[in-house]
Amino acid sequence: MIAAVGLLLGVLLGIFLQPTVPVWLDPYLPIAVVAALDAVFGALRAFLDGIFDDKVFVVSFVSNVLIAAVIVYLGDKLGVGGQLSTGVIVVLGIRIFSNVAAIRRHIFHA
């Protein structure tokens, strides 16, 4: 319940305060959001499987975001930022769809 309230509060604050993202963070924000979504869907799948652990979720959430950001940073420094960003999005997208498919099977038994 606390997580749901925190999420709602964060969304409302974002809508009403309309924070701006510094220009230097622009390439990292979409990657960070997708990495965070991967962790959230993985946690939901683990919850439905009955193996959810809050410590694992927090470590997964933070490490996903940091590793994705580091990969994009290294890609920018090597001059291949777009390609590495695309690769990160594809890999995390596959994981998200895999977790969503498992969640769907749990909920709808199909």
Beta strands, then each sheet from edge to edge (+ up, - down):
end
